[in-house]
Amino acid sequence: MPTYSHSQLSTYETCPYQYKLAYIQKIKIETEGIEAFMGSRVHDALEKLYRDLKMTKLNTLEELLAFYYQAWEKNWTDAIQIVRKEYNPEDYQRLGEKCISEYYKRYYPFDQGKTLGLEETIYFPIEEERGYWIRGVIDRLTLLNGSVLEIHDYKTSGKLPTQADIESDRQLAFYQMGVEGKWKDIQEIRLIWHYLVFDVEIQSQRTSGELQRLRQETLELIKRIESDREFSPKESPLCDWCDYQSLCPKRRHRVVVESLPPNEYFQEEGVNLVNRYVELKEKKTILLGEIDAEIARVEEAILAYAEREELEAIYGSDHVAKIKNEIKEKYPLKGDPNRKALDEFIKNAGKWMEVSDLNPWMLVRVLERGGWPPSLAKKVKEFATVEKNRTIILSKLKERD
Ligand code: SF4
């Protein structure tokens, strides 16, 4: 039967292509980001802390950190990758140590409730009719005062969510759905996130109405996933941490060329093509700029020649350049301080509709047509400034009448 997890659904939301590789094609990737590796080691240490406590053994902080360092060494492989090149493995190791130490000091002697479960698997139907199930693993489940169930989750993320993010979090709400009804006399379920990097605890609760809405949204998301035929790659800043970059059409070329020695890199076909393309585009921009400047110079020369020789048409081999000399009235454009007064004036004259939204070119045409009473036209013309305008119109000789 179709089973989904929070991280599976999140993967689809982040990038459908990554989802396809991970959950449909089930491609296993050897590499692991150091952030995830550090998070797992911190989880291991906190699991040990509470597992030993169940056996009445309280580890000292030194013992716990010794366990953490041992687990780090034991699990470390060359497949662990560091995206942020400014940091080294020791930096991450120290950050993990800080997470454990601060947590230890904050909750010592860990007598806040009874531990019911560690790394507790949940599995429940989100919709029984169509047989959709959700699975997940709860970091720690605690019973407080015999009637309060606490769902604890450890996070080693470097980003602290807002309370609004927490209120709409899906993961722990799923966990609540998974544990509801499992124990008698539970009157309250608390969702508790430990953002260890910040030494911050955040709590939230979900009403049955909110859980019902989540159920609905989840089913809609599952429907979207199951009807997707494309699973298009969706680039985001998270791509840098994606384990599937070497298989992704948006990142594969980068992965390939980054591993090439310099001499092969500059011979690689794609690198060459893109470099050449950029070179040509840049050259085009430069050439267009040069050509525009040259055109402006020639225009000036044509106008100067026409003025000097008192010509209105200059003949080339295939074209004629006609010089159009005209005196144009110019009315204030939008933003001109006179524009508002002109608008008002025309409106009061009851002629606004004729020049709707006062198009200055339209105004010139209306006045040229002489459609307005002369006294009004005279008043409007007072808004105009006079500008000498010269343009060059090129046309093919054979197209002349
Ligand atoms: S690299 Fe980015 S776009 Fe490609 S699969 Fe991974 S997350 Fe998706």
Residues whose N, C-alpha, C, O or C-beta is under 5 A from the ligand:
A	BS01	SF4	C15 Y17 Q18 P233 K234 E235 C239 C242 Y244 Q245 C248 K250 R251
